Amino acid sequence: MPNGTLHAYLKSKHNNLTVLDRSRLLEDVSAGLRYLHSVPVMHGDITGANILIDKRGHARLIDFGLSSII
């Protein structure tokens, strides 16, 4: 992903992100988790390193190595 991890993105863009931008990232992550839980899968390792930011600035969950089917 062109914008890297959430951690790197927030570090590089921290002065340019509005509260709305940050809220949208949080909404993307929560929508991803809501979907996973509906399947039903538990991610198991949500960290800034396991969230990538796409070219449009949307958050995407990655690294399902610790995921569990519940």
CHARMM internal coordinates of N, CA and C (Angstrom, degrees):
IC EDIT
DIST 1 N 1 CA 1.4523
DIST 1 CA 1 C 1.5328
ANGL 1 N 1 CA 1 C 108.48
DIST 1 C 2 N 1.3069
ANGL 1 CA 1 C 2 N 116.31
DIHE 1 N 1 CA 1 C 2 N 138.17
DIST 2 N 2 CA 1.4663
ANGL 1 C 2 N 2 CA 120.29
DIHE 1 CA 1 C 2 N 2 CA -173.28
DIST 2 CA 2 C 1.5277
ANGL 2 N 2 CA 2 C 114.91
DIHE 1 C 2 N 2 CA 2 C -65.21
DIST 2 C 3 N 1.3144
ANGL 2 CA 2 C 3 N 118.37
DIHE 2 N 2 CA 2 C 3 N -25.62
DIST 3 N 3 CA 1.4662
ANGL 2 C 3 N 3 CA 120.41
DIHE 2 CA 2 C 3 N 3 CA -177.95
DIST 3 CA 3 C 1.5236
ANGL 3 N 3 CA 3 C 113.56
DIHE 2 C 3 N 3 CA 3 C -98.84
DIST 3 C 4 N 1.3341
ANGL 3 CA 3 C 4 N 117.36
DIHE 3 N 3 CA 3 C 4 N 3.45
DIST 4 N 4 CA 1.4502
ANGL 3 C 4 N 4 CA 121.27
DIHE 3 CA 3 C 4 N 4 CA 175.60
DIST 4 CA 4 C 1.5172
ANGL 4 N 4 CA 4 C 113.83
DIHE 3 C 4 N 4 CA 4 C 71.34
DIST 4 C 5 N 1.3247
ANGL 4 CA 4 C 5 N 114.24
DIHE 4 N 4 CA 4 C 5 N -155.08
DIST 5 N 5 CA 1.4579
ANGL 4 C 5 N 5 CA 120.42
DIHE 4 CA 4 C 5 N 5 CA -177.61
DIST 5 CA 5 C 1.5261
ANGL 5 N 5 CA 5 C 111.05
DIHE 4 C 5 N 5 CA 5 C -78.99
DIST 5 C 6 N 1.3096
ANGL 5 CA 5 C 6 N 116.17
DIHE 5 N 5 CA 5 C 6 N 163.83
DIST 6 N 6 CA 1.4562
ANGL 5 C 6 N 6 CA 121.17
DIHE 5 CA 5 C 6 N 6 CA 176.73
DIST 6 CA 6 C 1.5186
ANGL 6 N 6 CA 6 C 110.19
DIHE 5 C 6 N 6 CA 6 C -58.99
DIST 6 C 7 N 1.3279
ANGL 6 CA 6 C 7 N 116.71
DIHE 6 N 6 CA 6 C 7 N -42.98
DIST 7 N 7 CA 1.4645
ANGL 6 C 7 N 7 CA 120.84
DIHE 6 CA 6 C 7 N 7 CA -179.72
DIST 7 CA 7 C 1.5348
ANGL 7 N 7 CA 7 C 110.63
DIHE 6 C 7 N 7 CA 7 C -58.72
DIST 7 C 8 N 1.3242
ANGL 7 CA 7 C 8 N 118.13
DIHE 7 N 7 CA 7 C 8 N -49.29
DIST 8 N 8 CA 1.4682
ANGL 7 C 8 N 8 CA 122.23
DIHE 7 CA 7 C 8 N 8 CA -179.68
DIST 8 CA 8 C 1.5279
ANGL 8 N 8 CA 8 C 111.13
DIHE 7 C 8 N 8 CA 8 C -65.62
DIST 8 C 9 N 1.3246
ANGL 8 CA 8 C 9 N 116.48
DIHE 8 N 8 CA 8 C 9 N -40.08
DIST 9 N 9 CA 1.4635
ANGL 8 C 9 N 9 CA 121.55
DIHE 8 CA 8 C 9 N 9 CA -179.35
DIST 9 CA 9 C 1.5208
ANGL 9 N 9 CA 9 C 110.94
DIHE 8 C 9 N 9 CA 9 C -62.66
DIST 9 C 10 N 1.3262
ANGL 9 CA 9 C 10 N 116.87
DIHE 9 N 9 CA 9 C 10 N -47.06
DIST 10 N 10 CA 1.4670
ANGL 9 C 10 N 10 CA 120.09
DIHE 9 CA 9 C 10 N 10 CA 179.60
DIST 10 CA 10 C 1.5222
ANGL 10 N 10 CA 10 C 111.20
DIHE 9 C 10 N 10 CA 10 C -65.61
DIST 10 C 11 N 1.3215
ANGL 10 CA 10 C 11 N 116.93
DIHE 10 N 10 CA 10 C 11 N -35.80
DIST 11 N 11 CA 1.4590
ANGL 10 C 11 N 11 CA 120.86
DIHE 10 CA 10 C 11 N 11 CA 179.51
DIST 11 CA 11 C 1.5337
ANGL 11 N 11 CA 11 C 111.06
DIHE 10 C 11 N 11 CA 11 C -66.59
DIST 11 C 12 N 1.3306
ANGL 11 CA 11 C 12 N 117.01
DIHE 11 N 11 CA 11 C 12 N -42.22
DIST 12 N 12 CA 1.4640
ANGL 11 C 12 N 12 CA 120.43
DIHE 11 CA 11 C 12 N 12 CA -177.18
DIST 12 CA 12 C 1.5251
ANGL 12 N 12 CA 12 C 113.42
DIHE 11 C 12 N 12 CA 12 C -81.14
DIST 12 C 13 N 1.3126
ANGL 12 CA 12 C 13 N 117.81
DIHE 12 N 12 CA 12 C 13 N -26.86
DIST 13 N 13 CA 1.4666
ANGL 12 C 13 N 13 CA 121.63
DIHE 12 CA 12 C 13 N 13 CA -175.24
DIST 13 CA 13 C 1.5268
ANGL 13 N 13 CA 13 C 113.46
DIHE 12 C 13 N 13 CA 13 C -110.52
DIST 13 C 14 N 1.3227
ANGL 13 CA 13 C 14 N 118.32
DIHE 13 N 13 CA 13 C 14 N 8.60
DIST 14 N 14 CA 1.4655
ANGL 13 C 14 N 14 CA 120.54
DIHE 13 CA 13 C 14 N 14 CA -170.08
DIST 14 CA 14 C 1.5334
ANGL 14 N 14 CA 14 C 113.74
DIHE 13 C 14 N 14 CA 14 C -56.10
DIST 14 C 15 N 1.3167
ANGL 14 CA 14 C 15 N 118.80
DIHE 14 N 14 CA 14 C 15 N -30.74
DIST 15 N 15 CA 1.4644
ANGL 14 C 15 N 15 CA 120.52
DIHE 14 CA 14 C 15 N 15 CA 179.50
DIST 15 CA 15 C 1.5244
ANGL 15 N 15 CA 15 C 112.82
DIHE 14 C 15 N 15 CA 15 C -82.17
DIST 15 C 16 N 1.3200
ANGL 15 CA 15 C 16 N 117.02
DIHE 15 N 15 CA 15 C 16 N -17.53
DIST 16 N 16 CA 1.4662
ANGL 15 C 16 N 16 CA 121.15
DIHE 15 CA 15 C 16 N 16 CA -175.05
DIST 16 CA 16 C 1.5235
ANGL 16 N 16 CA 16 C 114.44
DIHE 15 C 16 N 16 CA 16 C -103.73
DIST 16 C 17 N 1.3173
ANGL 16 CA 16 C 17 N 118.43
DIHE 16 N 16 CA 16 C 17 N -8.96
DIST 17 N 17 CA 1.4556
ANGL 16 C 17 N 17 CA 121.10
DIHE 16 CA 16 C 17 N 17 CA -177.75
DIST 17 CA 17 C 1.5278
ANGL 17 N 17 CA 17 C 110.86
DIHE 16 C 17 N 17 CA 17 C -89.16
DIST 17 C 18 N 1.3044
ANGL 17 CA 17 C 18 N 114.92
DIHE 17 N 17 CA 17 C 18 N 129.68
DIST 18 N 18 CA 1.4591
ANGL 17 C 18 N 18 CA 120.03
DIHE 17 CA 17 C 18 N 18 CA 177.02
DIST 18 CA 18 C 1.5275
ANGL 18 N 18 CA 18 C 109.42
DIHE 17 C 18 N 18 CA 18 C -83.92
DIST 18 C 19 N 1.2950
ANGL 18 CA 18 C 19 N 115.81
DIHE 18 N 18 CA 18 C 19 N 170.67
DIST 19 N 19 CA 1.4629
ANGL 18 C 19 N 19 CA 120.51
DIHE 18 CA 18 C 19 N 19 CA 175.12
DIST 19 CA 19 C 1.5286
ANGL 19 N 19 CA 19 C 109.32
DIHE 18 C 19 N 19 CA 19 C -60.50
DIST 19 C 20 N 1.3208
ANGL 19 CA 19 C 20 N 117.10
DIHE 19 N 19 CA 19 C 20 N -37.32
DIST 20 N 20 CA 1.4643
ANGL 19 C 20 N 20 CA 121.45
DIHE 19 CA 19 C 20 N 20 CA 178.33
DIST 20 CA 20 C 1.5297
ANGL 20 N 20 CA 20 C 110.63
DIHE 19 C 20 N 20 CA 20 C -63.88
DIST 20 C 21 N 1.3425
ANGL 20 CA 20 C 21 N 117.72
DIHE 20 N 20 CA 20 C 21 N -42.36
DIST 21 N 21 CA 1.4617
ANGL 20 C 21 N 21 CA 121.31
DIHE 20 CA 20 C 21 N 21 CA 177.55
DIST 21 CA 21 C 1.5275
ANGL 21 N 21 CA 21 C 110.69
DIHE 20 C 21 N 21 CA 21 C -59.95
DIST 21 C 22 N 1.3091
ANGL 21 CA 21 C 22 N 116.60
DIHE 21 N 21 CA 21 C 22 N -45.67
DIST 22 N 22 CA 1.4643
ANGL 21 C 22 N 22 CA 121.21
DIHE 21 CA 21 C 22 N 22 CA 179.96
DIST 22 CA 22 C 1.5264
ANGL 22 N 22 CA 22 C 111.16
DIHE 21 C 22 N 22 CA 22 C -65.78
DIST 22 C 23 N 1.3198
ANGL 22 CA 22 C 23 N 116.37
DIHE 22 N 22 CA 22 C 23 N -37.76
DIST 23 N 23 CA 1.4665
ANGL 22 C 23 N 23 CA 120.83
DIHE 22 CA 22 C 23 N 23 CA 178.10
DIST 23 CA 23 C 1.5199
ANGL 23 N 23 CA 23 C 110.99
DIHE 22 C 23 N 23 CA 23 C -64.88
DIST 23 C 24 N 1.3215
ANGL 23 CA 23 C 24 N 117.06
DIHE 23 N 23 CA 23 C 24 N -37.56
DIST 24 N 24 CA 1.4703
ANGL 23 C 24 N 24 CA 120.83
DIHE 23 CA 23 C 24 N 24 CA 178.72
DIST 24 CA 24 C 1.5267
ANGL 24 N 24 CA 24 C 111.00
DIHE 23 C 24 N 24 CA 24 C -66.25
DIST 24 C 25 N 1.3273
ANGL 24 CA 24 C 25 N 117.01
DIHE 24 N 24 CA 24 C 25 N -37.92
DIST 25 N 25 CA 1.4638
ANGL 24 C 25 N 25 CA 119.44
DIHE 24 CA 24 C 25 N 25 CA 176.37
DIST 25 CA 25 C 1.5177
ANGL 25 N 25 CA 25 C 110.66
DIHE 24 C 25 N 25 CA 25 C -62.42
DIST 25 C 26 N 1.3167
ANGL 25 CA 25 C 26 N 115.66
DIHE 25 N 25 CA 25 C 26 N -44.13
DIST 26 N 26 CA 1.4576
ANGL 25 C 26 N 26 CA 120.61
DIHE 25 CA 25 C 26 N 26 CA 178.47
DIST 26 CA 26 C 1.5280
ANGL 26 N 26 CA 26 C 110.71
DIHE 25 C 26 N 26 CA 26 C -63.00
DIST 26 C 27 N 1.3202
ANGL 26 CA 26 C 27 N 116.43
DIHE 26 N 26 CA 26 C 27 N -39.29
DIST 27 N 27 CA 1.4645
ANGL 26 C 27 N 27 CA 120.82
DIHE 26 CA 26 C 27 N 27 CA 178.03
DIST 27 CA 27 C 1.5270
ANGL 27 N 27 CA 27 C 111.20
DIHE 26 C 27 N 27 CA 27 C -64.23
DIST 27 C 28 N 1.3459
ANGL 27 CA 27 C 28 N 117.18
DIHE 27 N 27 CA 27 C 28 N -39.83
DIST 28 N 28 CA 1.4665
ANGL 27 C 28 N 28 CA 120.78
DIHE 27 CA 27 C 28 N 28 CA 177.86
DIST 28 CA 28 C 1.5212
ANGL 28 N 28 CA 28 C 111.02
DIHE 27 C 28 N 28 CA 28 C -61.51
DIST 28 C 29 N 1.3273
ANGL 28 CA 28 C 29 N 116.36
DIHE 28 N 28 CA 28 C 29 N -45.65
DIST 29 N 29 CA 1.4700
ANGL 28 C 29 N 29 CA 120.56
DIHE 28 CA 28 C 29 N 29 CA -179.45
DIST 29 CA 29 C 1.5217
ANGL 29 N 29 CA 29 C 110.10
DIHE 28 C 29 N 29 CA 29 C -64.01
DIST 29 C 30 N 1.3285
ANGL 29 CA 29 C 30 N 116.77
DIHE 29 N 29 CA 29 C 30 N -44.68
DIST 30 N 30 CA 1.4664
ANGL 29 C 30 N 30 CA 119.12
DIHE 29 CA 29 C 30 N 30 CA -178.69
DIST 30 CA 30 C 1.5348
ANGL 30 N 30 CA 30 C 111.06
DIHE 29 C 30 N 30 CA 30 C -66.79
DIST 30 C 31 N 1.3318
ANGL 30 CA 30 C 31 N 117.79
DIHE 30 N 30 CA 30 C 31 N -34.15
DIST 31 N 31 CA 1.4658
ANGL 30 C 31 N 31 CA 120.22
DIHE 30 CA 30 C 31 N 31 CA 177.11
DIST 31 CA 31 C 1.5283
ANGL 31 N 31 CA 31 C 110.36
DIHE 30 C 31 N 31 CA 31 C -66.70
DIST 31 C 32 N 1.3317
ANGL 31 CA 31 C 32 N 117.07
DIHE 31 N 31 CA 31 C 32 N -39.02
DIST 32 N 32 CA 1.4567
ANGL 31 C 32 N 32 CA 120.43
DIHE 31 CA 31 C 32 N 32 CA 176.84
DIST 32 CA 32 C 1.5137
ANGL 32 N 32 CA 32 C 111.92
DIHE 31 C 32 N 32 CA 32 C -63.51
DIST 32 C 33 N 1.3243
ANGL 32 CA 32 C 33 N 116.18
DIHE 32 N 32 CA 32 C 33 N -43.18
DIST 33 N 33 CA 1.4705
ANGL 32 C 33 N 33 CA 120.21
DIHE 32 CA 32 C 33 N 33 CA 178.27
DIST 33 CA 33 C 1.5252
ANGL 33 N 33 CA 33 C 111.43
DIHE 32 C 33 N 33 CA 33 C -67.06
DIST 33 C 34 N 1.3145
ANGL 33 CA 33 C 34 N 116.30
DIHE 33 N 33 CA 33 C 34 N -39.26
DIST 34 N 34 CA 1.4681
ANGL 33 C 34 N 34 CA 120.35
DIHE 33 CA 33 C 34 N 34 CA 178.17
DIST 34 CA 34 C 1.5338
ANGL 34 N 34 CA 34 C 109.82
DIHE 33 C 34 N 34 CA 34 C -60.16
DIST 34 C 35 N 1.3374
ANGL 34 CA 34 C 35 N 115.81
DIHE 34 N 34 CA 34 C 35 N -42.54
DIST 35 N 35 CA 1.4634
ANGL 34 C 35 N 35 CA 119.40
DIHE 34 CA 34 C 35 N 35 CA 177.50
DIST 35 CA 35 C 1.5294
ANGL 35 N 35 CA 35 C 110.90
DIHE 34 C 35 N 35 CA 35 C -63.20
DIST 35 C 36 N 1.3245
ANGL 35 CA 35 C 36 N 116.62
DIHE 35 N 35 CA 35 C 36 N -49.80
DIST 36 N 36 CA 1.4604
ANGL 35 C 36 N 36 CA 119.54
DIHE 35 CA 35 C 36 N 36 CA -179.01
DIST 36 CA 36 C 1.5178
ANGL 36 N 36 CA 36 C 112.31
DIHE 35 C 36 N 36 CA 36 C -57.29
DIST 36 C 37 N 1.3165
ANGL 36 CA 36 C 37 N 116.38
DIHE 36 N 36 CA 36 C 37 N -42.34
DIST 37 N 37 CA 1.4588
ANGL 36 C 37 N 37 CA 120.24
DIHE 36 CA 36 C 37 N 37 CA -178.56
DIST 37 CA 37 C 1.5294
ANGL 37 N 37 CA 37 C 111.64
DIHE 36 C 37 N 37 CA 37 C -69.13
DIST 37 C 38 N 1.3255
ANGL 37 CA 37 C 38 N 117.16
DIHE 37 N 37 CA 37 C 38 N -23.93
DIST 38 N 38 CA 1.4681
ANGL 37 C 38 N 38 CA 120.06
DIHE 37 CA 37 C 38 N 38 CA 178.03
DIST 38 CA 38 C 1.5291
ANGL 38 N 38 CA 38 C 111.40
DIHE 37 C 38 N 38 CA 38 C -78.02
DIST 38 C 39 N 1.3409
ANGL 38 CA 38 C 39 N 118.35
DIHE 38 N 38 CA 38 C 39 N -16.95
DIST 39 N 39 CA 1.4588
ANGL 38 C 39 N 39 CA 121.65
DIHE 38 CA 38 C 39 N 39 CA -173.84
DIST 39 CA 39 C 1.5278
ANGL 39 N 39 CA 39 C 114.40
DIHE 38 C 39 N 39 CA 39 C -76.09
DIST 39 C 40 N 1.2597
ANGL 39 CA 39 C 40 N 130.37
DIHE 39 N 39 CA 39 C 40 N -41.83
DIST 40 N 40 CA 1.4614
ANGL 39 C 40 N 40 CA 136.53
DIHE 39 CA 39 C 40 N 40 CA 4.57
DIST 40 CA 40 C 1.5470
ANGL 40 N 40 CA 40 C 112.64
DIHE 39 C 40 N 40 CA 40 C -106.21
DIST 40 C 41 N 1.3127
ANGL 40 CA 40 C 41 N 115.10
DIHE 40 N 40 CA 40 C 41 N 117.87
DIST 41 N 41 CA 1.4617
ANGL 40 C 41 N 41 CA 122.98
DIHE 40 CA 40 C 41 N 41 CA 178.40
DIST 41 CA 41 C 1.5186
ANGL 41 N 41 CA 41 C 108.70
DIHE 40 C 41 N 41 CA 41 C -128.66
DIST 41 C 42 N 1.3335
ANGL 41 CA 41 C 42 N 116.47
DIHE 41 N 41 CA 41 C 42 N 139.19
DIST 42 N 42 CA 1.4608
ANGL 41 C 42 N 42 CA 121.52
DIHE 41 CA 41 C 42 N 42 CA 173.63
DIST 42 CA 42 C 1.5206
ANGL 42 N 42 CA 42 C 106.76
DIHE 41 C 42 N 42 CA 42 C -106.47
DIST 42 C 43 N 1.3407
ANGL 42 CA 42 C 43 N 117.66
DIHE 42 N 42 CA 42 C 43 N 125.26
DIST 43 N 43 CA 1.4668
ANGL 42 C 43 N 43 CA 122.26
DIHE 42 CA 42 C 43 N 43 CA -176.14
DIST 43 CA 43 C 1.5230
ANGL 43 N 43 CA 43 C 111.38
DIHE 42 C 43 N 43 CA 43 C -62.70
DIST 43 C 44 N 1.3090
ANGL 43 CA 43 C 44 N 118.50
DIHE 43 N 43 CA 43 C 44 N -54.85
DIST 44 N 44 CA 1.4569
ANGL 43 C 44 N 44 CA 122.39
DIHE 43 CA 43 C 44 N 44 CA 174.32
DIST 44 CA 44 C 1.5160
ANGL 44 N 44 CA 44 C 116.89
DIHE 43 C 44 N 44 CA 44 C 90.30
DIST 44 C 45 N 1.3415
ANGL 44 CA 44 C 45 N 119.04
DIHE 44 N 44 CA 44 C 45 N -7.04
DIST 45 N 45 CA 1.4636
ANGL 44 C 45 N 45 CA 119.66
DIHE 44 CA 44 C 45 N 45 CA -177.63
DIST 45 CA 45 C 1.5317
ANGL 45 N 45 CA 45 C 111.18
DIHE 44 C 45 N 45 CA 45 C -155.99
DIST 45 C 46 N 1.3219
ANGL 45 CA 45 C 46 N 116.58
DIHE 45 N 45 CA 45 C 46 N 58.82
DIST 46 N 46 CA 1.4553
ANGL 45 C 46 N 46 CA 120.13
DIHE 45 CA 45 C 46 N 46 CA 179.81
DIST 46 CA 46 C 1.5264
ANGL 46 N 46 CA 46 C 109.12
DIHE 45 C 46 N 46 CA 46 C -80.47
DIST 46 C 47 N 1.3283
ANGL 46 CA 46 C 47 N 115.94
DIHE 46 N 46 CA 46 C 47 N 111.21
DIST 47 N 47 CA 1.4625
ANGL 46 C 47 N 47 CA 122.99
DIHE 46 CA 46 C 47 N 47 CA 174.53
DIST 47 CA 47 C 1.5224
ANGL 47 N 47 CA 47 C 107.56
DIHE 46 C 47 N 47 CA 47 C -140.16
DIST 47 C 48 N 1.3129
ANGL 47 CA 47 C 48 N 116.60
DIHE 47 N 47 CA 47 C 48 N 167.77
DIST 48 N 48 CA 1.4623
ANGL 47 C 48 N 48 CA 120.84
DIHE 47 CA 47 C 48 N 48 CA 176.77
DIST 48 CA 48 C 1.5167
ANGL 48 N 48 CA 48 C 112.69
DIHE 47 C 48 N 48 CA 48 C -60.62
DIST 48 C 49 N 1.3266
ANGL 48 CA 48 C 49 N 117.11
DIHE 48 N 48 CA 48 C 49 N -27.35
DIST 49 N 49 CA 1.4655
ANGL 48 C 49 N 49 CA 121.67
DIHE 48 CA 48 C 49 N 49 CA 178.88
DIST 49 CA 49 C 1.5236
ANGL 49 N 49 CA 49 C 112.04
DIHE 48 C 49 N 49 CA 49 C -75.46
DIST 49 C 50 N 1.3346
ANGL 49 CA 49 C 50 N 117.79
DIHE 49 N 49 CA 49 C 50 N -17.66
DIST 50 N 50 CA 1.4617
ANGL 49 C 50 N 50 CA 122.05
DIHE 49 CA 49 C 50 N 50 CA -179.12
DIST 50 CA 50 C 1.5194
ANGL 50 N 50 CA 50 C 112.99
DIHE 49 C 50 N 50 CA 50 C -104.82
DIST 50 C 51 N 1.3206
ANGL 50 CA 50 C 51 N 114.87
DIHE 50 N 50 CA 50 C 51 N 19.68
DIST 51 N 51 CA 1.4616
ANGL 50 C 51 N 51 CA 121.45
DIHE 50 CA 50 C 51 N 51 CA 175.65
DIST 51 CA 51 C 1.5230
ANGL 51 N 51 CA 51 C 106.54
DIHE 50 C 51 N 51 CA 51 C -129.10
DIST 51 C 52 N 1.3295
ANGL 51 CA 51 C 52 N 116.78
DIHE 51 N 51 CA 51 C 52 N 119.96
DIST 52 N 52 CA 1.4619
ANGL 51 C 52 N 52 CA 121.41
DIHE 51 CA 51 C 52 N 52 CA 177.81
DIST 52 CA 52 C 1.5163
ANGL 52 N 52 CA 52 C 109.70
DIHE 51 C 52 N 52 CA 52 C -103.03
DIST 52 C 53 N 1.3359
ANGL 52 CA 52 C 53 N 116.07
DIHE 52 N 52 CA 52 C 53 N 153.98
DIST 53 N 53 CA 1.4621
ANGL 52 C 53 N 53 CA 121.96
DIHE 52 CA 52 C 53 N 53 CA 179.82
DIST 53 CA 53 C 1.5242
ANGL 53 N 53 CA 53 C 108.49
DIHE 52 C 53 N 53 CA 53 C -112.24
DIST 53 C 54 N 1.3294
ANGL 53 CA 53 C 54 N 116.11
DIHE 53 N 53 CA 53 C 54 N 122.16
DIST 54 N 54 CA 1.4639
ANGL 53 C 54 N 54 CA 119.88
DIHE 53 CA 53 C 54 N 54 CA -177.89
DIST 54 CA 54 C 1.5272
ANGL 54 N 54 CA 54 C 111.33
DIHE 53 C 54 N 54 CA 54 C -78.76
DIST 54 C 55 N 1.3507
ANGL 54 CA 54 C 55 N 116.50
DIHE 54 N 54 CA 54 C 55 N -178.39
DIST 55 N 55 CA 1.4636
ANGL 54 C 55 N 55 CA 120.66
DIHE 54 CA 54 C 55 N 55 CA -174.95
DIST 55 CA 55 C 1.5264
ANGL 55 N 55 CA 55 C 112.98
DIHE 54 C 55 N 55 CA 55 C -66.16
DIST 55 C 56 N 1.3305
ANGL 55 CA 55 C 56 N 117.67
DIHE 55 N 55 CA 55 C 56 N -21.67
DIST 56 N 56 CA 1.4659
ANGL 55 C 56 N 56 CA 120.90
DIHE 55 CA 55 C 56 N 56 CA 177.94
DIST 56 CA 56 C 1.5259
ANGL 56 N 56 CA 56 C 112.61
DIHE 55 C 56 N 56 CA 56 C -92.36
DIST 56 C 57 N 1.3455
ANGL 56 CA 56 C 57 N 116.71
DIHE 56 N 56 CA 56 C 57 N 0.92
DIST 57 N 57 CA 1.4523
ANGL 56 C 57 N 57 CA 120.72
DIHE 56 CA 56 C 57 N 57 CA 178.83
DIST 57 CA 57 C 1.5119
ANGL 57 N 57 CA 57 C 114.66
DIHE 56 C 57 N 57 CA 57 C 87.45
DIST 57 C 58 N 1.3289
ANGL 57 CA 57 C 58 N 117.20
DIHE 57 N 57 CA 57 C 58 N 16.67
DIST 58 N 58 CA 1.4582
ANGL 57 C 58 N 58 CA 121.19
DIHE 57 CA 57 C 58 N 58 CA 178.57
DIST 58 CA 58 C 1.5210
ANGL 58 N 58 CA 58 C 110.46
DIHE 57 C 58 N 58 CA 58 C -93.86
DIST 58 C 59 N 1.3242
ANGL 58 CA 58 C 59 N 115.77
DIHE 58 N 58 CA 58 C 59 N 142.31
DIST 59 N 59 CA 1.4645
ANGL 58 C 59 N 59 CA 122.21
DIHE 58 CA 58 C 59 N 59 CA 179.93
DIST 59 CA 59 C 1.5251
ANGL 59 N 59 CA 59 C 110.39
DIHE 58 C 59 N 59 CA 59 C -82.43
DIST 59 C 60 N 1.3354
ANGL 59 CA 59 C 60 N 115.56
DIHE 59 N 59 CA 59 C 60 N 140.00
DIST 60 N 60 CA 1.4625
ANGL 59 C 60 N 60 CA 122.84
DIHE 59 CA 59 C 60 N 60 CA 178.67
DIST 60 CA 60 C 1.5222
ANGL 60 N 60 CA 60 C 109.26
DIHE 59 C 60 N 60 CA 60 C -132.12
DIST 60 C 61 N 1.3263
ANGL 60 CA 60 C 61 N 116.84
DIHE 60 N 60 CA 60 C 61 N 130.07
DIST 61 N 61 CA 1.4634
ANGL 60 C 61 N 61 CA 121.55
DIHE 60 CA 60 C 61 N 61 CA 179.16
DIST 61 CA 61 C 1.5283
ANGL 61 N 61 CA 61 C 109.93
DIHE 60 C 61 N 61 CA 61 C -76.75
DIST 61 C 62 N 1.3364
ANGL 61 CA 61 C 62 N 115.70
DIHE 61 N 61 CA 61 C 62 N 141.28
DIST 62 N 62 CA 1.4663
ANGL 61 C 62 N 62 CA 121.53
DIHE 61 CA 61 C 62 N 62 CA 176.83
DIST 62 CA 62 C 1.5215
ANGL 62 N 62 CA 62 C 109.30
DIHE 61 C 62 N 62 CA 62 C -136.07
DIST 62 C 63 N 1.3212
ANGL 62 CA 62 C 63 N 116.57
DIHE 62 N 62 CA 62 C 63 N 178.98
DIST 63 N 63 CA 1.4632
ANGL 62 C 63 N 63 CA 125.87
DIHE 62 CA 62 C 63 N 63 CA 173.81
DIST 63 CA 63 C 1.5254
ANGL 63 N 63 CA 63 C 112.02
DIHE 62 C 63 N 63 CA 63 C 59.11
DIST 63 C 64 N 1.2994
ANGL 63 CA 63 C 64 N 114.54
DIHE 63 N 63 CA 63 C 64 N 84.73
DIST 64 N 64 CA 1.4575
ANGL 63 C 64 N 64 CA 120.83
DIHE 63 CA 63 C 64 N 64 CA -178.95
DIST 64 CA 64 C 1.5200
ANGL 64 N 64 CA 64 C 111.91
DIHE 63 C 64 N 64 CA 64 C -99.87
DIST 64 C 65 N 1.3376
ANGL 64 CA 64 C 65 N 116.85
DIHE 64 N 64 CA 64 C 65 N 23.72
DIST 65 N 65 CA 1.4511
ANGL 64 C 65 N 65 CA 122.04
DIHE 64 CA 64 C 65 N 65 CA -177.78
DIST 65 CA 65 C 1.5142
ANGL 65 N 65 CA 65 C 114.49
DIHE 64 C 65 N 65 CA 65 C -63.05
DIST 65 C 66 N 1.3143
ANGL 65 CA 65 C 66 N 118.39
DIHE 65 N 65 CA 65 C 66 N -28.92
DIST 66 N 66 CA 1.4597
ANGL 65 C 66 N 66 CA 121.78
DIHE 65 CA 65 C 66 N 66 CA 178.66
DIST 66 CA 66 C 1.5337
ANGL 66 N 66 CA 66 C 112.32
DIHE 65 C 66 N 66 CA 66 C -103.46
DIST 66 C 67 N 1.3289
ANGL 66 CA 66 C 67 N 116.41
DIHE 66 N 66 CA 66 C 67 N 12.76
DIST 67 N 67 CA 1.4614
ANGL 66 C 67 N 67 CA 120.16
DIHE 66 CA 66 C 67 N 67 CA -179.17
DIST 67 CA 67 C 1.5142
ANGL 67 N 67 CA 67 C 111.55
DIHE 66 C 67 N 67 CA 67 C -69.28
DIST 67 C 68 N 1.3197
ANGL 67 CA 67 C 68 N 114.68
DIHE 67 N 67 CA 67 C 68 N 152.86
DIST 68 N 68 CA 1.4571
ANGL 67 C 68 N 68 CA 122.05
DIHE 67 CA 67 C 68 N 68 CA 177.72
DIST 68 CA 68 C 1.5069
ANGL 68 N 68 CA 68 C 109.86
DIHE 67 C 68 N 68 CA 68 C -134.28
DIST 68 C 69 N 1.3225
ANGL 68 CA 68 C 69 N 115.59
DIHE 68 N 68 CA 68 C 69 N 143.08
DIST 69 N 69 CA 1.4636
ANGL 68 C 69 N 69 CA 120.25
DIHE 68 CA 68 C 69 N 69 CA 171.40
DIST 69 CA 69 C 1.5088
ANGL 69 N 69 CA 69 C 106.16
DIHE 68 C 69 N 69 CA 69 C -85.12
DIST 69 C 70 N 1.3331
ANGL 69 CA 69 C 70 N 116.11
DIHE 69 N 69 CA 69 C 70 N 126.19
DIST 70 N 70 CA 1.4687
ANGL 69 C 70 N 70 CA 120.00
DIHE 69 CA 69 C 70 N 70 CA -176.53
DIST 70 CA 70 C 1.5137
ANGL 70 N 70 CA 70 C 110.78
DIHE 69 C 70 N 70 CA 70 C -110.07
END
COOR INIT
IC SEED 1 N 1 CA 1 C
IC BUILD
